Amino acid sequence: MEPKAAEQGLAAAQYDLGNCYLSGIGRNTDQAEAVKWHRKAAEQGYAQAQYNLGLCLVNGWGVEKDEKEAGKWISQSYKQGFMMSQYSLSKSNLGFCSVPLQ
């Protein structure tokens, strides 16, 4: 993926670039870089990025584990109707489920 659109602030491109870094598609895996790009998109309200950022935070992928902040991002994604966040918040075995919806 060409990062130009992400660097110009396009949330969907930032999300995609974060996924490339997270999965190692088209570039070396770099979880910290994935968190950086997912956060940029999440801060613009991009629901999928909010969810992925929450997953990174709850699992400590590229960032220190923070279940409270993870819950915040997953909750924001949930409020936008993103299906995976709805499923994740319904599963009691996931760490961020102990964090109340914000």
N, C-alpha and C positions, 0 to 999 in steps of 0.2 A: 504494500500500500504506500502511495505517495503521501507524505505527511503535510503537504502544503495546505490543503483545506483545513486540516486539524489545527495547524499553526495559525490560520486566519480566523479561527474561532467557530467553525461550523461544528455544532454539538454532535451530529451524527458521525462525522468524520473523526472527531475526538474519541467517541465511543468505539468506533471500528479500530482505530489505531491502538487504543487500550487493549482491545481483544487480541490484536496481532501480537502485542508484547506479552500478554498473559499466556497465550497459547504457543507462541513461537512461530506463527505463520508469517513468512516473508521477512522475518528478522529474528535475532536471537531473543530467547525468553528473558524478560526483565520485569519482574513483578513490581518493583518500585516505579518503573516507568509506566507500567499499566495503571497503577493507582493514580499517578499524576494525570494521565489523560482521562481516566474515568471520572476523577474528581472535577476536572474542568467541564466535562459534559454534564455531570450531575448538578453542578452549581447553576447550570443554565436550565435545569428542570427536565433533563432527558431521562425518562423513567428507567430505561434499560441500564443506563450508566449508574443511576442511583442504586439499583439493585446490585449490579456488579461491584460497585464500591462497597456496599454493605457486606457482600460476601468476602471481599478482600479483607475488610476490617474484622469480621468475625473469625476468620481463619488465620489472620496474621500473614497474609500473602503480600509481601512487599511493604508492609507497614506493621507497626506494633498493634497487637490485638486490642480492640476497643469495642466491646459489645454494646455499650451505650450509644456510641456514634453509629455503629452498624445498624442498630435499631432505628435510629433517626432516618438514615438513608433508605433502609428497607421500607419503613413506614411511609416515607414520601412517595416511593415508587408504588406502594400499595394504594395510596390515596388516588393515584392516577389510573388505577385499574390494571396495572401490569400483572399478568397472570402468575408468573413465577414468584413474585413477591407474595401474592395471596396464598399460594401453595406453601411457600417457605414459612410464613408466619403461622400457618395452621399446624405445622409439624412440631410437636413438643420436644423432639430430640435435638433440635438445633439450638445452639447457644443464644442466638439473638431473640428467641421466642420468649425469654424471661424478661425482655425489655418491653415495657408497655408502649403501645402506639403513641406517637407524639403528634 
